[in-house]
């Protein structure tokens, strides 16, 4: 009986790294389908999202028994797969930009509230 799922998400591809992203996706899917062939998980499904205002572009939903999923998460092969994606400096830059935008929106909203209460 499958009682749990593991969510493995990914964000935007850094410009110029599209080919590597496709390779990483293929390697990740091969690893996960290998777990399926071994009978360690019940299913694996990749999902690609349409633009929705967030930075999540897709994910794998891996179904299986909680104890086995927890075991898999702690294994070296899984940890290697989890840390490989993307250029971390690009991710930090995009997060900074997003934070700056959100702070600007917040400041504008605060000014509007102050103006209404005056």
C-alpha positions in Angstrom: 0.0 0.0 0.0 1.3 3.4 -1.0 0.8 5.9 1.9 3.1 8.8 1.1 4.6 11.0 -1.6 7.8 12.9 -2.1 7.7 16.2 -3.9 10.9 17.2 -5.8 10.5 20.6 -7.4 12.6 22.7 -9.7 12.7 26.3 -10.8 13.6 28.3 -13.8 16.6 27.4 -16.0 19.4 29.9 -16.0 20.0 31.4 -19.4 22.6 29.5 -21.3 22.1 26.3 -19.2 19.1 24.9 -21.1 21.0 21.9 -22.5 22.4 21.0 -19.1 18.9 21.3 -17.5 17.6 18.8 -20.1 20.4 16.5 -19.2 19.8 16.8 -15.5 16.1 16.2 -16.0 16.9 13.0 -17.9 19.4 11.8 -15.3 16.9 12.5 -12.5 14.1 10.7 -14.3 16.4 7.7 -15.0 17.4 7.5 -11.3 13.8 7.7 -10.2 12.5 5.2 -12.7 15.3 2.9 -11.6 13.9 3.1 -8.0 10.5 2.1 -9.6 12.0 -0.8 -11.4 13.6 -2.0 -8.2 10.2 -1.9 -6.5 11.4 0.7 -4.0 8.7 3.3 -5.0 5.2 2.8 -6.4 5.2 5.5 -9.1 7.0 8.6 -10.3 5.3 11.4 -12.3 6.9 14.5 -13.8 4.8 17.7 -14.0 5.6 20.8 -15.9 3.8 24.0 -14.8 2.6 26.9 -16.9 3.5 30.4 -15.8 1.7 31.1 -12.6 3.5 34.0 -10.8 5.8 31.8 -8.8 9.2 30.4 -9.4 8.3 26.7 -9.4 8.5 25.4 -13.0 7.9 21.7 -12.5 8.2 18.8 -10.1 8.4 15.0 -9.7 5.8 13.4 -7.5 7.2 10.2 -6.2 4.8 7.8 -4.4 5.7 5.1 -2.0 5.8 3.9 1.5 6.8 6.6 4.0 9.6 4.5 5.6 11.2 3.7 2.2 10.9 7.3 0.9 12.6 8.5 4.1 15.4 5.9 3.5 15.8 7.0 -0.1 16.0 10.7 0.9 19.0 9.9 3.1 20.9 8.0 0.5 23.9 9.5 -1.3 22.5 9.0 -4.8 19.4 11.0 -3.9 21.4 13.7 -2.2 23.6 14.0 -5.2 20.5 14.4 -7.5 19.0 17.0 -5.1 22.0 19.3 -5.1 23.0 19.2 -8.8 20.5 21.5 -10.4 21.2 25.0 -11.6 23.6 27.8 -11.0 23.3 28.8 -7.4 24.6 32.3 -7.9 21.8 32.9 -10.5 19.3 31.5 -8.1 20.5 34.0 -5.4 20.4 36.9 -7.8 16.8 36.1 -8.8 15.8 35.8 -5.1 17.3 39.1 -4.3 15.5 40.7 -7.3 12.2 39.2 -6.2 12.8 40.3 -2.6 13.5 43.8 -3.7 10.3 43.9 -5.8 8.2 42.6 -2.9 9.7 45.1 -0.6 8.9 47.9 -3.1 5.3 46.7 -3.3 5.0 46.5 0.4 6.4 50.0 0.8 3.9 51.3 -1.7 1.0 49.6 0.0 2.1 51.0 3.3 2.2 54.5 1.8 -1.3 54.0 0.5 -2.6 52.9 3.9 -0.9 55.9 5.6 -2.4 58.3 3.0 -5.9 56.9 3.6 -5.7 57.1 7.4 -4.5 60.7 7.4 
